[in-house]
Amino acid sequence: MRTNMNAILLAAGLFSAVPAAAQTYDPRYPVCIEVYTIDGNTIDCSFTSMAQCTATASGQAAQCYANPYVVQNRQPGLGPSPPRRNR
């Protein structure tokens, strides 16, 4: 009886699992475009400048915006220095 219940729970868990969605925002590019169509909207983060994105969006139902997940390049030496220890 217990084996049957475990098998049922295992099967239910396997069939209820859904695949994970792919990442929408590419952190390597600072500008994204969202294009609106009848079927829904799509987001493409493959632009290096706002001008490049707005040229692509021209004539479409689309909107350009800054990528909220862009990776900022840090310059070495900029930022807080580590705390100093007294001897």
C-alpha positions, 0 to 999 in steps of 0.5 A: 500500500505504501509503495503504491502511494509513493509511486503515485506521488512520484508520477504526479510530481514528474508530470506536474513539473514545468520547464524553466523559462530562458533569461529575457534580459542579456546582461551584456547589452545596455539597451532593450526593445519591447515590440508589441504585436497581435500575438503578444510582446517580445523583448530583445536586449541586443542593442549597444545604444539607445540610438540603435534601438530607436532606429530599429523601433521606428515604424513599429509598435515598440519601446526602447528602455535601459536594460535593468540587468546590465553588468557595469564594468568596474574600473580597478581601484575605484570603490571603497578601500578595505578597512585598515587595521591598527597595529 
